[in-house]
């Protein structure tokens, strides 16, 4: 008997929740392929370690960008391998709920459901990430009060106001923590003349990146390839420099939160002042981001207890109560 | 005579369709309320507790993980 699954198909990580069991898989959304034969060499964490370190005939790619499928065939193969790893076979075809950014187009929506069906799902339904995040973050969305959730992922940032089990206002931008990494990469190349890989840029963000000044700041040594000489080179990077590098991305995320606040009905707006906004998603872990949003919106920001797992946990809850909650799927309300 | 029969059949058909549409609308109203009620109940903290409890064992095992930072 197939156990139904919830999948958070994120730009950065893929998480799978199995009905009755909980989260059974949490790995980077990366697949490594042999470019010549098309053979899959590795997926998940193993493939992630190959990024930027592969010989010419191997390519380690993220098949999703900005929350959307950029390579349909590779995504389908990745979903098929994920389902195999959690025990789905030709004879056990589960129902699958997939979390997607709310701003995806009709074509992208169909691409995700088709990929899941071809990969072995008996039925595939989609749910908006902010809605799933609100359920997973334990917000009282069953009550007639304003719940605001900010989900900052790898490729998208979404803010939603939810009340009585439905989305009241929504704002999404295709900007996320990968854009922060890319901004750091560009800054180091432009200002210090050295090339660094995306994994190094991510390490810099985790080590000294911040959206607002924080106590205990320190410099970081960055190693890369000198663009002039081609030789390895080390430079010192300060937190101020990183803040300057990522300012455009951070301000675009904050602006989208402000736009969502302005769309909310006044009756719900007053709830935010008391209850605050909830921050989920890996991008929300950027130091000083909660404080920056709080300073610019004058609304308290609270971090979820499970920022990385909130989305898949919410979708998992939908799988556990499939018949009662199937009205929440994308398209079911329209 | 034939015309009268056709008109009568048409009128009966229209009345039957109208009655069945009205009956369906009456049935749908309480169904919508019931499914909304079921949805709200399934989103309650009590209903969600079981799902979030399933998170706890994996939360403990993930505490020593490499800390990937995005979803």
Interface residues (C-beta under 8 A of the other chain):
Chain A: X8 X10 X11 X12 X13 X15 X21 X22 X23 X26 X28 X45 X135 X136 X138 X140 X141 X142 X151 X153 X154 X164 X165 X176 X177 X178 X202 X205 X206 X280 X281 X282 X283 X285 X306 X307 X308 X309 X311 X313 X316 X317 X320 X321 X323 X324 X325 X327 X328
Chain B: X35 X36 X38 X39 X40 X41 X42 X43 X44 X45 X47 X48 X50 X51 X52 X54 X55 X57 X58 X59 X62 X66 X67 X68 X69 X70 X71
